Amino acid sequence: SDLRISSDLNLPAPRWMYDSRVRVKGPKIVEQLVAIRKADRDGRFTECETLSRKAGKDAKGLQAWMALTRLTCATSAVKADPSNSPGLLEALNYVGDHPQWMVFGPQVESLRKAYTEALVVGLASQLKRSRKRAWSLFDQSQVVLRWMTSEQKAQLFRSSGELAFIEQNLNLAVDLYGRSLDEQESSDVRKRLESLRGIISGKAAEKAQESPVNKFVSDASSE
């Protein structure tokens, strides 16, 4: 008969996962991988990111996989605390410097998912920190937009719309909010979009009233 394996199977986990008294013996890289797994499991994401970075340097053959782990841990760290964004930005730059990892190898699909999620989270983390860096992340995201899910694209365009609004580029903000809604409906984004459209219409009406022609007509009518 065929052997079928699924996530529903109740398979025993190794003892080291839950028993701190158990020591794992083996090459240095094995100890590093165990430490990374424990840090990730325990929610120590900044430590997980640091350990993954070191392991990637020590084990050249695992660089792509360690870059994946580093990226996912760095993303989780920023989700937990946006002040952890420097580690995520460094991880993004590192993966970006090795584009072949997202084209060739068994890690491609997982790394693409992690990279696009990191871009979305990274951009949101920079809205109040560095608008220049946020726009840079937006530009990077456009290159890999085809790899993103609708949810990721909706969040990306929403954050970019907020960025444009902060800079008072209202027309761009309207465009980006509209693109966000094209990907995923959101009552909050729709309210912001309608509010901005109202502001733009109001400013257009005021500008029309202040035009030289209208002023001439108004002055002539008052004589």
C-alpha positions as CSV (number, residue, x, y, z in Angstrom):
1,S,0.0,0.0,0.0
2,D,1.0,3.6,-0.5
3,L,2.6,5.6,2.4
4,R,0.8,8.9,2.9
5,I,2.2,11.7,5.1
6,S,0.3,14.8,6.1
7,S,0.4,17.6,8.7
8,D,-2.4,15.8,10.5
9,L,-0.1,12.9,11.5
10,N,0.9,12.9,15.2
11,L,4.6,12.5,14.8
12,P,6.8,12.7,17.9
13,A,9.1,15.7,18.0
14,P,12.8,15.3,18.9
15,R,13.5,15.6,22.6
16,W,15.8,18.6,22.3
17,M,12.8,20.7,21.1
18,Y,11.2,20.5,24.5
19,D,13.8,19.3,27.0
20,S,16.5,21.8,27.8
21,R,18.6,19.1,29.5
22,V,19.1,17.3,26.2
23,R,22.3,18.2,24.5
24,V,22.7,17.7,20.7
25,K,26.0,16.3,19.7
26,G,27.4,16.8,16.2
27,P,29.2,19.3,14.0
28,K,29.1,23.0,14.8
29,I,26.5,23.6,12.1
30,V,24.1,21.1,13.8
31,E,24.4,22.9,17.1
32,Q,23.8,26.2,15.3
33,L,20.7,24.9,13.5
34,V,19.3,23.6,16.8
35,A,19.9,27.0,18.5
36,I,18.1,28.7,15.6
37,R,15.1,26.4,15.8
38,K,14.8,26.9,19.5
39,A,15.1,30.7,19.3
40,D,12.4,30.8,16.6
41,R,10.2,28.5,18.6
42,D,10.5,30.6,21.7
43,G,9.8,33.9,20.0
44,R,13.4,35.2,20.3
45,F,13.3,36.4,16.8
46,T,16.2,38.9,16.9
47,E,18.4,36.2,18.3
48,C,17.2,33.8,15.6
49,E,18.1,36.4,12.9
50,T,21.6,36.8,14.4
51,L,22.2,33.1,14.6
52,S,21.0,32.5,11.1
53,R,23.3,35.2,9.8
54,K,26.3,33.6,11.5
55,A,25.4,30.1,10.4
56,G,25.2,31.3,6.8
57,K,28.8,32.5,7.0
58,D,30.0,29.2,8.6
59,A,28.2,26.9,6.2
60,K,28.5,28.1,2.6
61,G,26.4,25.3,1.3
62,L,23.4,26.4,3.4
63,Q,23.7,30.1,2.7
64,A,20.4,30.3,0.7
65,W,18.5,28.4,3.4
66,M,20.0,30.4,6.2
67,A,19.1,33.6,4.3
68,L,15.5,32.3,4.2
69,T,15.5,31.7,8.0
70,R,17.2,35.0,8.7
71,L,14.6,36.8,6.6
72,T,11.6,35.1,8.3
73,C,13.0,35.7,11.8
74,A,13.8,39.3,11.0
75,T,10.3,39.8,9.7
76,S,8.7,38.3,12.8
77,A,11.0,40.5,14.9
78,V,9.6,43.7,13.2
79,K,6.0,42.5,13.5
80,A,6.6,42.1,17.3
81,D,8.5,45.4,17.6
82,P,8.9,47.9,14.7
83,S,12.1,49.2,16.3
84,N,13.8,45.9,15.1
85,S,13.6,47.1,11.5
86,P,17.4,47.6,11.0
87,G,17.9,43.8,11.1
88,L,15.2,43.3,8.6
89,L,16.6,45.9,6.2
90,E,20.0,44.3,6.4
91,A,18.5,40.9,5.7
92,L,16.6,42.3,2.7
93,N,19.7,43.8,1.3
94,Y,21.6,40.6,1.8
95,V,19.0,38.5,-0.1
96,G,18.8,41.3,-2.8
97,D,22.5,41.0,-3.3
98,H,22.0,37.3,-4.2
99,P,19.1,37.3,-6.7
100,Q,20.1,33.9,-8.0
101,W,18.7,32.4,-4.8
102,M,15.2,33.4,-5.8
103,V,15.6,31.9,-9.3
104,F,17.5,28.6,-8.8
105,G,17.3,26.0,-6.1
106,P,14.8,24.1,-3.9
107,Q,14.5,27.2,-1.6
108,V,13.1,29.4,-4.4
109,E,9.4,29.3,-3.6
110,S,9.8,29.7,0.1
111,L,12.4,32.5,-0.3
112,R,10.2,34.4,-2.7
113,K,7.3,34.3,-0.2
114,A,9.6,35.4,2.7
115,Y,11.2,38.2,0.6
116,T,7.9,39.7,-0.5
117,E,6.5,39.6,3.0
118,A,9.6,41.2,4.3
119,L,9.3,44.1,1.8
120,V,5.7,44.7,2.8
121,V,6.5,44.6,6.6
122,G,9.7,46.6,6.1
123,L,7.9,49.4,4.2
124,A,5.2,49.7,6.8
125,S,7.9,49.9,9.5
126,Q,9.6,52.9,7.8
127,L,6.5,55.2,7.4
128,K,7.5,57.2,10.5
129,R,11.2,56.5,10.4
130,S,12.5,57.1,6.9
131,R,10.3,58.1,4.0
132,K,13.2,57.9,1.7
133,R,13.9,54.3,2.7
134,A,10.2,53.5,2.5
135,W,10.0,54.7,-1.1
136,S,13.1,52.6,-1.8
137,L,11.4,49.5,-0.5
138,F,8.4,50.4,-2.6
139,D,10.5,50.5,-5.7
140,Q,12.1,47.2,-4.8
141,S,8.6,45.7,-4.4
142,Q,7.6,46.7,-7.9
143,V,10.2,44.3,-9.4
144,V,8.7,41.3,-7.6
145,L,5.1,42.4,-7.6
146,R,4.1,39.2,-9.6
147,W,5.3,37.1,-6.7
148,M,3.0,38.8,-4.1
149,T,-0.4,37.6,-3.0
150,S,-3.4,39.9,-3.3
151,E,-3.3,40.5,0.5
152,Q,0.4,41.5,0.3
153,K,-0.2,43.9,-2.6
154,A,-3.2,45.4,-0.8
155,Q,-1.1,46.1,2.2
156,L,1.8,47.4,0.1
157,F,-0.4,49.9,-1.7
158,R,-2.1,50.9,1.5
159,S,1.1,51.7,3.2
160,S,2.4,53.5,0.2
161,G,-0.8,55.5,0.1
162,E,-0.3,56.6,3.7
163,L,3.3,57.5,2.8
164,A,2.1,59.7,-0.1
165,F,-0.5,61.3,2.2
166,I,2.2,62.1,4.8
167,E,4.0,63.9,2.0
168,Q,0.8,65.6,1.0
169,N,0.9,64.1,-2.5
170,L,-2.9,63.6,-2.4
171,N,-3.4,62.6,-6.0
172,L,-0.7,59.8,-5.7
173,A,-2.3,58.8,-2.4
174,V,-5.7,58.4,-4.1
175,D,-4.1,56.3,-6.8
176,L,-2.4,54.0,-4.4
177,Y,-5.4,53.6,-2.1
178,G,-7.4,52.7,-5.2
179,R,-4.8,50.1,-6.2
180,S,-5.1,48.7,-2.7
181,L,-8.8,48.3,-3.0
182,D,-8.4,46.6,-6.4
183,E,-6.5,43.9,-4.6
184,Q,-8.6,43.6,-1.5
185,E,-11.7,45.4,-0.1
186,S,-11.2,47.4,3.1
187,S,-13.8,49.7,4.6
188,D,-11.0,51.7,6.3
189,V,-9.1,52.2,3.0
190,R,-12.3,53.1,1.2
191,K,-13.2,55.8,3.8
192,R,-9.7,57.3,3.4
193,L,-10.0,57.3,-0.3
194,E,-13.4,59.0,-0.3
195,S,-12.2,61.5,2.2
196,L,-9.2,62.4,0.0
197,R,-11.3,62.7,-3.1
198,G,-13.5,65.2,-1.2
199,I,-10.5,67.2,-0.1
200,I,-9.1,67.3,-3.7
201,S,-12.5,68.3,-5.1
202,G,-12.8,71.1,-2.5
203,K,-9.3,72.4,-3.4
204,A,-10.2,72.3,-7.1
205,A,-13.3,74.3,-6.5
206,E,-11.4,76.9,-4.4
207,K,-8.8,77.2,-7.1
208,A,-11.5,77.7,-9.7
209,Q,-13.0,80.5,-7.7
210,E,-9.6,82.2,-7.4
211,S,-8.9,82.0,-11.1
212,P,-8.4,85.4,-12.9
213,V,-11.4,84.9,-15.1
214,N,-13.7,84.2,-12.2
215,K,-12.3,87.2,-10.3
216,F,-12.9,89.4,-13.3
217,V,-16.5,88.2,-13.7
218,S,-17.1,88.7,-10.0
219,D,-15.6,92.2,-10.0
220,A,-17.7,93.1,-13.1
221,S,-20.9,91.9,-11.4
222,S,-20.3,93.9,-8.3
223,E,-19.9,97.2,-10.3
